[in-house]
Structure formats: structure tokens, C-alpha cells
């Protein structure tokens, strides 16, 4: 098997992987679109590392797809891999940066995903260059991060205290040993 016959198969496999990534990111955007009217306290997320290079890859892939479709007259199924990568880098990645992070009526949109208040089992802070809220879901052992801009820190703490006081967030059900000796609002 030589490179000429192997390359279309590699591009097809890459296209399938990017199709899955596009669908997942599209579903995430739809969830945010529906939820954005219930925002309580939100802010724009930081651009991902190498964001400019990702946009450049999208532009190059767009030119490549146009070149192959118009000049080389390739059929659409031979453009599948490049087209899926173009959709990801040219559209889905830039659109995903519009998802505002923060607090919504029914949960917290962290840096990676949405966590409903009913699934939060623990909350803690990691003080670094940027204050970071760590949200620990009940059923999962992986904490979700939310970088909080310094100007919103007081409002975030107040909002968390209110949610814990009104039992929207039940931290006593989360991981760890709970002897009832301390108030859960002190974690905020």
C-alpha cells in the first residue's frame, strides 16, 4: 500500500472524527443558545491557546476545499475529511468561544461544560494568578474549572452563598466525610 492509496483513507478517518467533534460542539452551542436567556452572572471566556493559529488553519482548509472542488473537480465524498476539518476550525471553534461562562438559573457553565446545581456535590477555590472555582459533581471524580475574573469575584461568592442557603446546591451530599460541624457556605 502506497501513500497515494493510504491518504484518502486517512482523510476519511479524520473526517469521521471531526464529524463527531462538530456534532458534539453543535449540541453544546444549542444547549447554550437555549439557556442564555436565563443568565444570572456571566462573562466571556478567554480565547483558547493558539486561537489565531486555529483560525489560520480554518482559512487554509477553506481554500483547499475550494481549490479541490472548483479546480480539480473532485466529487464531494473525496472532500469529506477536509470539509469536516474546515467546519470545525472555520465555524465551530470560533462559535464556541461565544459561549459565556458563569451562572445560569439552573447551573454553572464551567470552562469545559455545563453542571446543573442539582449535580454539584462540592465547591472549592484555587487561588492562582486568576481565581478559579472548582465545581465537583456528585457522581464524577473529575472537578470542573471555572476561571472567575477578579471584578466578578464578590458577586460570584454572594451568588454561591445564596444558592447554598436556599438549598439549590446541596453540598452536604457531596464527596467526603460530613459530620455537620461546619456550614457549607463557609466553603465559598
Sine and cosine of phi, psi and omega as CSV:
sin_phi,cos_phi,sin_psi,cos_psi,sin_omega,cos_omega
0.00,0.00,0.79,-0.61,-0.01,-1.00
-0.97,-0.24,0.07,-1.00,-0.07,-1.00
-0.90,0.44,-0.56,0.83,-0.03,-1.00
-0.90,0.43,-0.61,0.79,0.02,-1.00
-1.00,0.07,-0.41,0.91,-0.03,-1.00
-0.99,0.16,-0.56,0.83,-0.07,-1.00
-0.87,0.50,-0.72,0.70,0.04,-1.00
-0.87,0.49,-0.55,0.83,0.03,-1.00
-0.94,0.34,-0.62,0.79,0.06,-1.00
-0.91,0.42,-0.70,0.72,0.02,-1.00
-0.90,0.43,-0.58,0.81,0.06,-1.00
-0.91,0.42,-0.68,0.73,0.04,-1.00
-0.91,0.42,-0.68,0.73,0.07,-1.00
-0.88,0.47,-0.64,0.77,0.03,-1.00
-0.88,0.48,-0.66,0.76,0.03,-1.00
-0.90,0.44,-0.67,0.74,0.04,-1.00
-0.90,0.43,-0.68,0.73,0.02,-1.00
-0.95,0.33,-0.48,0.88,0.10,-0.99
-0.89,0.46,-0.70,0.72,0.05,-1.00
-0.88,0.47,-0.72,0.70,0.02,-1.00
-0.88,0.48,-0.65,0.76,0.02,-1.00
-0.90,0.43,-0.67,0.74,0.01,-1.00
-0.90,0.43,-0.71,0.71,0.00,-1.00
-0.90,0.44,-0.67,0.74,0.01,-1.00
-0.94,0.35,-0.57,0.82,0.07,-1.00
-0.90,0.44,-0.67,0.75,0.05,-1.00
-0.89,0.45,-0.63,0.77,0.05,-1.00
-0.89,0.45,-0.66,0.75,0.03,-1.00
-0.91,0.41,-0.63,0.78,0.04,-1.00
-0.91,0.42,-0.68,0.73,0.04,-1.00
-0.86,0.50,-0.69,0.73,0.02,-1.00
-0.92,0.40,-0.66,0.75,-0.01,-1.00
-0.85,0.53,-0.68,0.73,0.02,-1.00
-0.94,0.35,-0.53,0.85,-0.13,-0.99
-1.00,-0.02,-0.29,0.96,-0.16,-0.99
-0.89,0.45,-0.41,0.91,0.03,-1.00
-0.96,0.29,-0.25,0.97,-0.01,-1.00
-0.98,-0.18,0.37,0.93,-0.03,-1.00
-0.93,0.38,0.73,-0.68,0.07,-1.00
-0.99,-0.16,-0.75,0.66,0.01,-1.00
-0.48,-0.88,0.95,-0.30,-0.08,-1.00
-0.72,-0.70,0.32,-0.95,0.05,-1.00
-0.50,-0.86,0.32,-0.95,0.01,-1.00
-0.96,0.30,0.64,-0.77,0.03,-1.00
-0.98,0.22,0.41,-0.91,0.10,-0.99
-0.94,0.35,0.50,-0.87,0.07,-1.00
-0.92,0.39,0.58,-0.81,0.02,-1.00
-0.92,0.40,0.36,-0.93,0.06,-1.00
-0.86,0.52,0.59,-0.81,0.02,-1.00
0.87,0.49,0.56,0.83,-0.01,-1.00
-0.88,0.47,-0.69,0.73,0.02,-1.00
-0.88,0.48,-0.64,0.76,0.02,-1.00
-0.92,0.40,-0.60,0.80,0.05,-1.00
-0.89,0.45,-0.66,0.75,0.06,-1.00
-0.91,0.42,-0.63,0.78,0.06,-1.00
-0.88,0.47,-0.65,0.76,0.06,-1.00
-0.88,0.47,-0.65,0.76,0.04,-1.00
-0.88,0.47,-0.67,0.75,0.01,-1.00
-0.91,0.42,-0.72,0.70,0.01,-1.00
-0.88,0.47,-0.68,0.73,0.03,-1.00
-0.90,0.44,-0.59,0.81,0.06,-1.00
-0.88,0.47,-0.70,0.71,0.05,-1.00
-0.90,0.43,-0.62,0.79,0.01,-1.00
-0.90,0.44,-0.69,0.72,0.02,-1.00
-0.90,0.43,-0.69,0.72,0.04,-1.00
-0.88,0.47,-0.69,0.72,0.01,-1.00
-0.87,0.50,-0.74,0.67,-0.03,-1.00
-0.93,0.37,-0.58,0.82,-0.04,-1.00
-0.98,0.21,-0.66,0.75,-0.10,-0.99
-1.00,-0.06,-0.63,0.78,-0.07,-1.00
-1.00,-0.01,-0.72,0.69,-0.01,-1.00
-1.00,0.03,-0.15,0.99,0.02,-1.00
0.79,0.61,0.72,0.69,0.03,-1.00
-0.97,0.23,0.58,-0.81,0.07,-1.00
-0.94,0.34,0.40,-0.92,-0.09,-1.00
-0.84,0.54,-0.59,0.81,-0.04,-1.00
-0.93,0.38,-0.35,0.94,0.06,-1.00
-0.99,0.12,-0.18,0.98,0.01,-1.00
-0.98,-0.21,0.07,1.00,-0.13,-0.99
-0.84,0.54,-0.76,0.65,-0.04,-1.00
-0.87,0.48,-0.77,0.63,0.00,-1.00
-0.90,0.43,-0.61,0.79,-0.01,-1.00
-0.91,0.41,-0.67,0.74,0.02,-1.00
-0.91,0.41,-0.62,0.79,0.06,-1.00
-0.92,0.39,-0.63,0.78,0.05,-1.00
-0.89,0.46,-0.69,0.72,0.02,-1.00
-0.88,0.48,-0.66,0.75,-0.01,-1.00
-0.91,0.41,-0.83,0.56,-0.08,-1.00
-0.97,0.25,-0.51,0.86,-0.06,-1.00
-1.00,0.04,-0.46,0.89,-0.08,-1.00
-0.82,-0.57,-0.82,0.57,-0.14,-0.99
-0.92,0.40,-0.70,0.71,0.01,-1.00
-0.89,0.46,-0.75,0.66,0.05,-1.00
-0.89,0.45,-0.61,0.79,0.03,-1.00
-0.92,0.39,-0.56,0.83,-0.02,-1.00
-0.93,0.37,-0.38,0.93,0.04,-1.00
-0.96,0.29,-0.19,0.98,0.04,-1.00
-0.99,0.14,-0.23,0.97,0.01,-1.00
-0.91,0.41,0.87,-0.49,-0.02,-1.00
-0.99,0.14,0.70,-0.71,0.00,-1.00
-1.00,-0.02,0.45,-0.89,0.08,-1.00
0.71,-0.71,-0.55,-0.83,-0.17,-0.98
-0.95,-0.31,0.75,-0.66,0.05,-1.00
-0.87,-0.49,0.14,-0.99,-0.06,-1.00
-0.87,0.50,-0.51,0.86,-0.08,-1.00
-0.90,-0.44,0.13,0.99,0.02,-1.00
0.15,-0.99,-0.13,-0.99,-0.04,-1.00
-0.89,-0.45,0.78,-0.62,0.09,-1.00
-1.00,-0.04,0.96,-0.29,-0.03,-1.00
-0.99,0.11,-0.11,-0.99,-0.01,-1.00
-0.92,0.39,-0.35,0.94,-0.05,-1.00
-0.89,-0.45,-0.47,0.88,-0.07,-1.00
-0.27,-0.96,0.05,-1.00,0.02,-1.00
-0.99,-0.10,0.71,-0.70,0.04,-1.00
-0.84,-0.54,0.92,-0.39,0.06,-1.00
-0.89,0.45,0.50,-0.86,0.00,-1.00
-0.85,0.53,-0.57,0.83,-0.04,-1.00
-0.93,0.38,-0.31,0.95,0.00,-1.00
-0.99,-0.13,-0.03,1.00,-0.04,-1.00
-0.99,0.13,0.83,-0.56,0.01,-1.00
-0.95,-0.31,-0.30,0.96,0.00,-1.00
-0.29,-0.96,0.46,-0.89,0.00,-1.00
-0.64,-0.76,0.68,-0.73,0.10,-0.99
-0.52,-0.85,0.23,-0.97,0.00,-1.00
-0.92,-0.39,0.59,-0.81,0.15,-0.99
-0.87,-0.50,0.92,-0.40,-0.02,-1.00
-1.00,0.06,0.88,-0.47,0.05,-1.00
-0.66,-0.75,-0.44,-0.90,0.05,-1.00
-0.86,0.50,-0.61,0.80,0.04,-1.00
-0.86,-0.50,0.81,-0.58,0.04,-1.00
-0.84,0.54,0.73,-0.68,-0.07,-1.00
-0.81,-0.59,0.82,-0.57,0.07,-1.00
-1.00,0.01,0.78,-0.62,0.08,-1.00
-0.97,-0.25,0.86,-0.51,-0.02,-1.00
-0.96,-0.29,0.84,-0.55,-0.05,-1.00
-0.94,-0.35,0.93,-0.37,0.04,-1.00
-0.94,0.35,0.43,-0.90,0.00,-1.00
-0.84,0.55,-0.81,0.58,-0.21,-0.98
-1.00,0.03,-0.13,0.99,-0.09,-1.00
-0.89,-0.46,0.48,-0.87,0.01,-1.00
-1.00,-0.10,-0.01,1.00,-0.03,-1.00
-0.98,-0.18,0.83,-0.56,0.04,-1.00
-0.99,0.17,0.56,-0.83,0.07,-1.00
-0.98,-0.17,0.67,-0.74,-0.03,-1.00
-0.99,-0.12,0.54,-0.84,0.14,-0.99
-0.61,-0.79,0.95,-0.30,0.06,-1.00
-0.96,0.26,0.82,-0.57,-0.07,-1.00
-0.95,-0.30,0.85,-0.52,0.08,-1.00
-0.87,0.50,0.61,-0.79,-0.09,-1.00
-0.83,0.55,-0.56,0.83,-0.04,-1.00
-0.94,0.33,-0.29,0.96,0.03,-1.00
-0.98,-0.21,0.02,1.00,-0.13,-0.99
-0.87,0.49,-0.72,0.69,0.01,-1.00
-0.88,0.47,-0.70,0.71,0.01,-1.00
-0.90,0.43,-0.61,0.79,0.02,-1.00
-0.90,0.43,-0.71,0.70,0.01,-1.00
-0.88,0.47,-0.68,0.73,0.02,-1.00
-0.89,0.45,-0.69,0.72,0.00,-1.00
-0.90,0.44,-0.66,0.76,0.04,-1.00
-0.91,0.43,-0.67,0.74,0.05,-1.00
-0.87,0.49,-0.67,0.74,0.02,-1.00
-0.89,0.45,-0.67,0.74,-0.01,-1.00
-0.92,0.38,-0.60,0.80,0.03,-1.00
-0.95,0.31,-0.67,0.75,0.01,-1.00
-0.89,0.46,-0.63,0.78,-0.01,-1.00
-1.00,0.07,0.13,0.99,0.05,-1.00
0.88,0.48,0.44,0.90,0.15,-0.99
-0.96,0.29,-0.63,0.78,0.12,-0.99
-0.97,-0.26,0.88,-0.48,0.00,-1.00
-0.98,-0.21,1.00,0.00,-0.04,-1.00
-0.98,0.20,-0.34,0.94,-0.01,-1.00
-0.94,0.34,-0.24,0.97,0.03,-1.00
-1.00,-0.03,-0.07,1.00,-0.09,-1.00
-0.98,0.21,-0.11,-0.99,-0.03,-1.00
-0.92,0.38,0.45,-0.89,0.06,-1.00
0.93,-0.37,0.02,-1.00,-0.01,-1.00
-1.00,-0.08,0.83,-0.56,-0.07,-1.00
-0.90,-0.44,0.95,-0.30,-0.02,-1.00
-0.97,-0.25,0.03,1.00,0.03,-1.00
0.96,0.27,0.25,0.97,-0.08,-1.00
-1.00,0.06,-0.17,0.99,-0.01,-1.00
-0.63,-0.78,0.42,-0.91,0.00,-1.00
-0.99,0.13,0.74,-0.67,-0.03,-1.00
-0.89,0.45,-0.42,0.91,0.01,-1.00
-0.92,0.38,-0.33,0.94,0.01,-1.00
-0.94,0.34,-0.30,0.95,0.02,-1.00
-0.95,0.30,-0.34,0.94,-0.08,-1.00
-1.00,0.03,0.00,0.00,0.00,0.00
